[in-house]
Amino acid sequence: MELTIWGQELVGWVAAAVLSQQGHNIYWVTEQTDADILSLLDSTTINEPQLKALVQEGSQSGNIGLISPQQALGNDRHLFALAANELLLAKSYVAQIAAFNDDNRVHIINMSHFGVGSSDDLQRQFPEQSASIVSYFAENMSEGEAISQFASPSAITFGCHASWATKDFRALLGTLIAPSTEFFEVTPREAELTKFAITGMLALRIGFINEMANLAEQLGADIDIIRRSMGADQRIGPHYLAPGCGFGGGNFSRSIRGLASLLERNQQSALLETVLEENEKQKELPFRRLWQYFDCNLKGRTIAIWGASFKPGSASIDGAPSIRCIDAIIAQGAHVQVHDPEALENVRSHYQYHPQVHATDNKLEALRNADALLLLTDWPEYLDIDHHVVKSELITPLIIDGRNMFDYQTMRDSGIDYFGVGKTCAN
């Protein structure tokens, strides 16, 4: 089958990579048809594990190629992967496709996060009597795990008004739809709201467990014990109950803001707005602890930071707690030494080689002569380090762990002043 992809968002690249592995012919719409497909990927901020290798493999096999917008208009199956603020551009694409295909039936699979009702808006660009369809695929991919989640979905929510387009979509995914995969066939509007609702629920769970962690700390309780007990309750379950220094990620945060706006506009509800506000405060929690520890004076100090990306497995620093903490630290006249396995180039680009921000590929170098360590992203490689080595490199044996990666009893027994989230035990 042939599929034409419009846009530069992660969902489009992942769909191209995985579907090309299924033997489909993928055509990427670009004005730069003489460019290399990998150069287009490199021009984005996307750094998804496995993605580049799969795109390169698809290109070399001939399953992924480039096509001009004018050439793409004649194709009968399209996928939209545009940014959230590109709805008007998407409408213009649909209008051009509609004008080019008066007598042909076209299927446009919308995977862009434009908001509830946007797929119906795109559908209206076709004449009312047209058999062409705009559907909505409510993917639930998260950065860092997008390839595996697209290739092996546990559930699929597909919004469509025509049975022929649903059959077309099923045929496109083929064996990616396993016998155990739940397939929900709904309207486009219901699929769009489902996408928002899932994101909103995850944000609520993260926000709630962070609030409970802060409360537990004030009351002298250990949040790990509380969250394990909560997770054992079948009505709740253990997922997304790990307290920390806040969530980030561009797509995730934008979806939450979109749903928050819908709730406020239609229900006069500030529920998610409150979650977002509290999450921004939570991002600064490691800095506030650092500032208080040093009696509100960081001038001239050097602070080590492990983890700059908003989550492990991603290079994105969009909305990451690290940015809030670094900004606050350098504003106090201190220097930071940052390590991250994937995100350092984005850190350097963001801070334009700021004289107070040093990004290093060596996590031990980040510790050298630092007054404290802030751990802000729970990359697995940070668990491998000997805490005695960490202590020996730091001027002050202070670790502020925004992800509760280390065992606080072990840290205390080693003579380290250790602060977690929901459990503080400084010597």
C-alpha positions in Angstrom: 0.0 0.0 0.0 1.1 3.6 -0.6 0.9 6.3 2.1 1.8 10.0 1.7 2.9 11.9 4.9 2.4 15.6 5.4 4.2 17.3 8.3 7.3 16.9 10.5 5.9 15.8 13.8 7.2 12.6 15.6 4.0 10.6 14.9 4.7 11.0 11.1 8.3 9.8 11.3 7.4 6.9 13.5 4.5 5.8 11.2 6.9 6.1 8.2 9.6 4.0 9.9 7.3 1.2 11.2 5.0 1.0 8.2 7.9 0.9 5.8 9.1 -2.2 7.7 5.7 -3.7 6.8 6.5 -3.3 3.1 4.4 -0.2 2.4 5.6 2.5 0.2 5.9 5.8 2.1 6.2 9.1 0.4 7.3 12.1 2.4 6.0 15.4 1.2 8.7 18.1 0.9 9.7 20.9 -1.5 13.3 19.5 -1.1 12.8 16.4 -3.2 16.5 16.3 -4.1 17.4 16.1 -0.4 18.3 13.0 1.6 15.5 11.7 3.9 17.9 11.6 6.9 18.8 15.3 6.4 15.1 16.1 6.8 14.9 14.1 10.0 18.1 15.7 11.2 16.6 19.2 10.6 14.0 18.5 13.3 14.6 18.3 17.1 13.5 14.6 17.1 15.9 12.1 18.6 13.9 9.0 19.1 15.7 5.7 19.8 15.8 3.4 16.7 14.0 6.0 14.5 17.0 7.1 12.4 18.2 3.6 11.7 14.7 2.5 10.6 14.2 5.5 8.4 17.6 4.9 6.8 16.7 1.2 6.3 13.4 2.2 4.7 15.2 4.7 2.4 17.8 2.2 1.3 15.2 -0.4 0.6 13.2 2.0 -1.5 10.2 1.9 0.8 10.6 5.6 1.9 11.0 8.3 -0.7 10.4 12.0 -1.2 7.6 13.6 -3.2 6.7 17.2 -4.0 3.4 18.6 -2.7 2.0 18.9 -6.3 2.9 15.2 -7.0 1.4 14.2 -3.7 -2.1 15.6 -4.4 -2.9 12.7 -6.7 -2.4 10.0 -4.1 -5.4 8.5 -2.5 -4.1 7.8 1.0 -2.5 10.5 3.2 -1.4 10.9 6.8 -1.3 14.3 8.5 1.5 14.8 11.1 1.5 18.5 11.4 2.1 20.7 14.5 -0.7 21.7 16.8 -0.7 25.3 15.4 -0.9 24.3 11.8 -4.6 23.6 11.4 -5.0 26.3 8.8 -2.2 24.8 6.8 -3.8 21.4 7.1 -7.1 22.8 5.8 -5.3 24.2 2.7 -3.7 20.8 2.1 -7.1 19.1 2.2 -8.7 21.8 0.0 -5.9 21.2 -2.6 -6.3 17.4 -2.4 -10.1 17.7 -2.8 -9.8 20.0 -5.8 -7.3 17.5 -7.4 -9.5 14.5 -6.8 -13.0 15.4 -7.9 -13.9 11.8 -9.0 -11.5 9.8 -6.7 -12.1 8.6 -3.2 -9.4 9.8 -0.8 -8.6 8.7 2.7 -6.8 11.2 5.0 -5.6 9.8 8.4 -5.2 12.7 10.7 -2.7 12.2 13.5 -2.1 15.9 14.3 -3.1 17.2 17.7 -5.3 20.1 16.5 -8.0 19.7 19.1 -11.5 18.2 19.3 -13.6 18.8 16.2 -10.6 19.5 13.9 -11.0 16.4 11.8 -14.6 17.3 11.1 -13.3 20.8 10.1 -10.9 19.1 7.7 -13.7 16.9 6.4 -15.7 20.0 5.5 -13.0 21.0 3.0 -14.4 18.2 0.8 -17.7 18.8 -1.0 -20.6 17.4 1.0 -21.4 14.7 -1.6 -17.7 13.5 -1.7 -16.9 9.9 -0.7 -13.5 11.0 0.6 -12.9 10.7 4.3 -10.9 12.4 7.0 -10.4 10.0 9.9 -8.5 10.4 13.2 -6.0 7.9 14.7 -5.7 8.7 18.5 -2.2 7.3 19.0 -0.8 7.0 22.5 2.9 7.1 21.8 5.3 8.6 24.4 8.7 10.0 23.5 11.5 7.4 24.0 9.1 4.5 23.5 7.3 5.6 20.3 8.6 2.9 18.0 7.6 0.0 20.2 4.3 1.5 21.1 3.3 2.1 17.5 4.5 -1.3 16.4 2.8 -3.2 19.2 -0.3 -1.2 20.4 -2.3 -2.6 23.3 -5.3 -0.7 22.1 -6.3 1.4 19.1 -8.9 4.2 19.0 -9.8 5.1 15.4 -12.4 7.8 14.6 -14.1 7.4 11.3 -17.5 7.9 9.6 -17.1 5.4 6.8 -16.6 1.6 7.0 -14.5 1.5 3.8 -11.9 3.9 5.4 -11.8 1.8 8.6 -11.1 -1.3 6.5 -8.4 0.7 4.7 -6.8 1.6 8.0 -6.9 -1.9 9.3 -5.3 -3.1 6.1 -2.6 -0.5 6.4 -1.6 -1.6 9.9 -2.0 -5.2 9.0 -0.2 -7.5 11.5 0.5 -4.6 13.8 -3.1 -5.2 15.0 -2.6 -8.3 17.1 -5.5 -10.6 18.1 -5.2 -9.2 21.6 -5.3 -5.6 20.5 -8.5 -3.8 21.4 -9.8 -1.8 18.5 -12.3 1.0 19.3 -14.1 2.3 16.2 -15.6 5.6 17.1 -16.3 9.0 15.6 -13.4 11.4 14.9 -14.6 13.8 17.6 -14.7 10.9 20.2 -11.3 9.8 19.2 -9.9 13.3 19.5 -11.4 13.7 23.0 -10.2 10.2 24.0 -6.6 11.3 23.1 -7.1 14.4 25.3 -8.7 12.4 28.1 -5.9 9.8 28.3 -3.3 12.6 28.5 -5.3 14.4 31.1 -5.7 11.4 33.3 -2.0 10.7 33.3 -1.3 14.3 34.3 -3.8 14.0 37.1 -2.2 10.9 38.5 1.3 12.5 38.3 0.1 15.7 39.9 -1.8 13.8 42.7 1.2 11.6 43.7 3.4 14.6 43.7 1.0 16.4 46.1 0.9 13.3 48.3 4.7 13.1 48.3 5.0 16.7 49.5 2.3 16.0 52.2 4.0 12.8 53.2 7.3 14.6 53.7 5.7 17.2 55.9 4.0 14.5 58.0 7.0 12.3 58.4 5.8 9.5 56.1 7.6 7.6 53.3 5.8 8.1 49.9 7.3 4.9 48.5 5.3 2.8 51.1 2.2 4.8 50.4 2.3 4.6 46.6 3.0 0.8 46.7 0.0 0.3 48.9 -2.1 2.6 46.6 -0.9 0.7 43.5 -1.8 -2.7 45.0 -5.5 -1.5 45.0 -6.9 -2.9 41.8 -9.1 0.2 41.4 -6.0 2.3 41.2 -3.0 0.3 39.9 0.7 1.2 40.0 1.1 3.1 36.8 2.1 6.8 36.8 2.4 6.9 40.6 6.1 7.7 40.8 6.6 11.1 42.5 9.2 13.4 41.2 10.2 17.0 40.2 7.4 17.4 37.6 6.5 16.3 34.1 7.6 17.9 30.8 7.6 17.1 27.1 6.2 19.3 24.4 3.5 17.1 23.1 2.3 15.9 26.5 2.2 19.4 28.0 0.5 20.9 24.9 -2.2 18.2 25.0 -2.8 18.9 28.7 -3.1 22.6 28.1 -5.5 21.9 25.2 -7.8 19.9 27.4 -7.4 22.4 30.3 -8.6 25.1 27.9 -11.6 22.9 26.8 -12.6 22.2 30.4 -12.4 25.9 31.4 -14.3 27.1 28.3 -17.0 24.5 28.4 -17.3 23.4 32.0 -15.8 26.4 33.9 -13.4 23.8 35.4 -9.9 24.8 36.6 -9.0 21.2 37.4 -6.2 20.7 34.9 -5.1 24.4 35.1 -4.4 23.7 38.8 -2.4 20.6 37.9 -0.3 22.6 35.4 0.3 25.4 37.9 1.4 22.9 40.6 3.5 21.0 38.2 5.5 24.2 37.4 6.1 24.7 41.1 7.2 21.0 41.4 9.8 21.6 38.7 11.6 24.1 41.0 11.5 21.8 44.0 15.1 20.7 43.7 16.3 24.3 43.3 14.3 25.4 46.4 15.9 22.7 48.5 19.3 23.6 47.2 18.8 27.3 47.9 17.5 26.6 51.4 20.4 24.2 52.2 22.9 26.9 51.4 21.0 29.6 53.4 19.6 31.3 50.4 23.0 32.1 48.9 24.4 30.3 45.9 26.6 33.0 44.5 30.0 31.6 43.3 29.0 27.9 43.9 29.1 25.2 41.3 26.1 22.7 41.0 26.3 19.4 39.2 23.1 18.3 37.3 22.5 14.8 36.1 19.7 14.6 33.6 18.6 17.4 31.4 16.0 15.7 29.2 12.4 15.7 30.3 12.4 11.9 30.5 14.9 9.0 30.0 15.1 7.8 26.4 14.5 11.2 24.9 16.8 14.1 23.9 14.1 16.7 24.3 14.4 19.4 27.0 11.0 20.9 26.1 9.4 21.7 29.4 12.0 19.8 31.4 12.6 20.5 35.1 16.3 20.9 34.3 15.6 24.2 32.4 13.7 25.7 35.4 16.4 24.6 37.8 19.4 25.8 35.6 17.7 29.1 35.0 17.1 29.6 38.7 20.7 28.6 39.7 22.5 30.8 37.2 20.2 33.7 38.2 21.7 33.3 41.7 25.2 33.8 40.4 26.2 30.1 40.5 27.6 27.8 37.8 26.2 24.5 36.6 27.9 21.4 35.2 25.3 19.3 33.3 25.5 15.7 32.1 22.9 13.9 30.1 23.3 10.8 27.8 21.3 12.3 24.9 20.3 15.9 25.5 23.6 17.8 25.7 23.4 19.3 22.2 19.9 20.7 23.0 21.3 22.1 26.3 24.2 23.8 24.5 21.8 25.2 21.8 19.3 26.4 24.4 21.9 28.3 26.5 24.1 29.3 23.5 27.2 28.2 25.4 26.4 30.5 28.4 29.5 31.1 30.5 27.8 29.7 33.6 26.5 26.5 31.9 29.0 23.7 31.2 27.7 20.6 29.4 29.9 17.5 29.7 29.7 14.0 28.2 31.3 12.6 31.4 29.0 12.3 34.4 32.0 12.2 36.8 33.4 15.3 35.3 30.0 17.0 36.0 30.6 16.2 39.7 34.1 17.5 40.0 34.5 20.3 42.5 30.7 20.8 42.6 29.0 21.9 45.8 26.0 19.6 45.3 24.4 17.1 42.8 20.8 17.6 41.5 19.5 14.4 39.9 16.6 15.5 37.5 16.1 12.7 35.0 16.1 9.0 35.9 18.4 7.6 33.3 19.4 4.0 34.2 23.1 4.7 33.9 23.0 6.9 37.0 22.1 3.8 39.1 25.4 2.2 38.2 27.6 4.8 39.9 29.2 4.1 43.2 27.8 6.6 45.7 31.2 6.7 47.5 32.7 8.0 44.3 29.9 10.6 44.1 30.7 11.7 47.6 34.4 11.9 47.0 34.0 14.2 44.0 31.6 16.7 45.7 32.8 19.5 47.9 29.7 19.2 50.0 28.2 15.6 50.3 24.7 16.8 49.1 22.4 15.0 46.7 19.0 16.3 45.8 17.3 13.5 44.0 14.3 14.7 42.0 13.4 11.2 40.9 13.9 9.1 44.0 16.5 6.9 42.3 18.7 6.2 45.3 18.0 4.5 48.5 17.9 7.2 51.2 18.9 4.9 54.0 22.1 3.9 52.1 22.8 7.6 51.4 22.4 8.6 55.0 24.6 5.7 56.2 27.3 6.9 53.8 27.3 10.3 55.3 25.5 12.0 52.4 22.9 14.7 52.9 20.2 13.3 50.8 16.9 14.8 49.8 14.3 12.8 47.8 10.7 13.6 46.9 8.4 12.6 49.7 11.2 11.4 51.9 13.9 13.7 53.4 16.6 12.4 55.6 19.5 14.9 55.7 22.1 14.3 58.3 
